[in-house]
Amino acid sequence: NIYFFQASNPGQFENDSDVLWQRGHVPETMVYHGRVGINTDAPDEALVVCGNAKVMGRVMHPSDSRAKQNIREVDTNEQLRRITQIKLVEYDYKPEFASVMGINNT
């Protein structure tokens, strides 16, 4: 992988008090301690992408079966009984959140 970052001082952004992009301990990795926003200047998570993202490989998520073991079937009737106890809700996004996130149908 090749990474390109433009900065006035390679490895640093804005001024010395800003968090640094650093080479990771594992070869071919970059590390940033903070939040990263793509097409947003107000990321509220570790990585926020406002727009489409293309992944040319696998995305591993904790619910992925490749990360699990001892997978077994359960009693369907018991699980259906539990599902009927789930509280379902409807909601509208707050206008200020919707406008920042580019959501038209709130």
C-alpha atoms as one frame of an Amber mdcrd trajectory, in Angstrom:
protein
   0.000   0.000   0.000   1.116   3.541  -0.726  -0.082   6.425   1.422   0.082
  10.075   0.363  -0.332  12.871   2.889   0.387  16.479   2.067   1.736  18.558
   4.917   4.029  21.526   5.273   6.193  19.487   7.620   6.173  15.748   6.697
   4.541  13.694   9.421   2.899  16.701  11.056  -0.206  18.771  10.393  -0.995
  22.380  11.291   1.345  22.868  14.281   3.403  20.917  16.792   0.490  20.636
  19.236  -1.605  18.645  16.727  -1.637  14.878  16.901   0.840  13.250  14.528
   0.409  10.715  11.776   3.052   8.130  12.556   4.389   4.947  11.040   2.878
   1.970  12.807   4.806  -0.756  14.605   3.609  -3.218  11.968   5.175  -2.745
   8.506   3.148  -0.728   5.976   0.852   0.885   8.554   0.033   4.465   9.544
  -1.327   5.510  12.948  -3.325   8.575  13.931  -4.426   8.982  17.541  -7.680
  10.881  17.228 -10.666  11.142  14.910 -10.425  11.238  11.128 -13.061  12.822
   8.904 -13.373  12.426   5.150 -15.653  15.092   3.625 -16.438  16.336   7.118
 -14.597  18.593   9.541 -16.545  17.298  12.548 -15.969  13.526  12.873 -17.711
  12.105  15.943 -16.206   8.608  15.672 -12.706   7.243  15.009 -13.422   7.355
  11.247 -16.301   9.182   9.592 -16.727   9.018   5.816 -19.407  11.307   4.388
 -19.887   9.820   0.962 -19.275   6.486  -0.683 -16.383   4.250   0.333 -14.909
   1.571  -1.891 -13.357  -1.477  -0.279 -11.212  -3.665  -2.484 -10.957  -6.501
   0.007 -12.687  -7.881   3.054 -14.234  -5.904   5.893 -13.988  -7.738   9.201
 -16.655  -6.945  11.766 -17.118  -8.524  15.204 -20.354 -10.135  13.983 -18.479
 -11.813  11.117 -18.616 -15.618  11.360 -14.847 -15.717  10.705 -14.362 -14.141
  14.154 -16.522 -16.678  16.003 -16.324 -20.212  17.263 -18.766 -22.672  18.863
 -21.576 -21.537  16.549 -24.685 -23.631  17.219 -28.410 -23.575  16.504 -30.817
 -22.383  19.189 -34.416 -23.194  20.122 -36.435 -21.223  17.538 -39.603 -21.046
  19.684 -37.672 -19.598  22.623 -36.013 -17.008  20.361 -39.369 -15.986  18.823
 -40.758 -15.515  22.347 -37.809 -13.244  23.129 -38.322 -11.266  19.905 -41.915
 -10.456  20.869 -40.508  -8.698  23.958 -38.368  -6.289  21.907 -39.510  -2.676
  22.115 -39.770  -1.189  18.605 -39.630   2.576  18.066 -39.902   5.107  15.239
 -37.971   8.351  15.242 -37.005  11.458  13.285 -33.447  12.752  13.126 -32.855
  16.127  14.744 -32.589  18.746  11.951 -29.090  19.868  13.006 -27.804  16.262
  12.855 -29.526  15.541   9.540 -28.083  18.654   7.888 -24.512  17.882   9.034
 -24.799  14.259   7.869 -26.475  15.138   4.548 -29.655  13.238   5.412 -32.659
  14.516   3.455 -35.336  12.112   4.707 -35.334  12.710   8.461
